[in-house]
């Protein structure tokens, strides 16, 4: 089995590549443009495997994609290449439109061309797995808005799309393209929509690594608004396992939501990180004293929460990590892997705030 992974040097993509090489007998062709968030250091542990190949390619480059399909003849495509940070999409939406929409279209067309030329038995094996986000659904009612005891709704695979940011709108567009290629051309596709990921090798513009690195640097820990925005948190290695499972045994034409069963307010996440740091790197004052509250970002969704019962029932998948065990592993990883994140910070990101709108 040969799996073509786009965006395999990114946060989730590298976890998928490591999982495939370390836990299966499959081969991986990793396509990555190596933008600011792509980092081959995240793949050093498996880079010498005879089952691993890296190609530095932009998914908008149809000719290079055509060459890759012809040269390697993958059985499965796992499409993770995407611009993915909401705050960056507010500052510069153009790259999100280009990569997430045009790039997905280009990849779909090359995959369709490749698939159409396969023999019947190879056609039956082929699958195009598009990895998306729960943010395409918009947001959900917050507990503060509900009557006491009233059940809180969750995102299901049937939830209507209602994206709020340039990022989520571009991902919603790519989801629609994948479904259209499945319906119009019968391309065997599957889509997964996941909740917020966290874990090792996470680019430090995202909440959890940003808080960890700002905290140990003695900097302020900015929290948007009141910090009461709720997210469902999923440990990245659990997600990688689920993605490979869907890609290999998931039913073509289906969508699977993948969540961690860990709804937490942002302020809870920040305070928990501070408590772990107080334990493992104690100082005179608590790290929580570095927390400040700043103006919220434009269009900030208040709550995401995934109903992951379909993947649990149909594919027998559940996350292994609780939020507490996963977060402790994550904090300790950043403390023990300074070379990785220091090389990131030495380039073009210095832990500054992004996505503040016109301010």
Beta strands, then each sheet from edge to edge (+ up, - down):
strand 1: 2-6
strand 2: 27-32
strand 3: 52-56
strand 4: 76-79
strand 5: 127-133
strand 6: 189-194
strand 7: 196-198
strand 8: 221-224
strand 9: 230-235
strand 10: 255-258
strand 11: 263-265
strand 12: 291-294
sheet 1: 3+ 2+ 1+ 4+ 5+ 6+ 10+
sheet 2: 7+ 9+ 11-
sheet 3: 8+ 12+
end
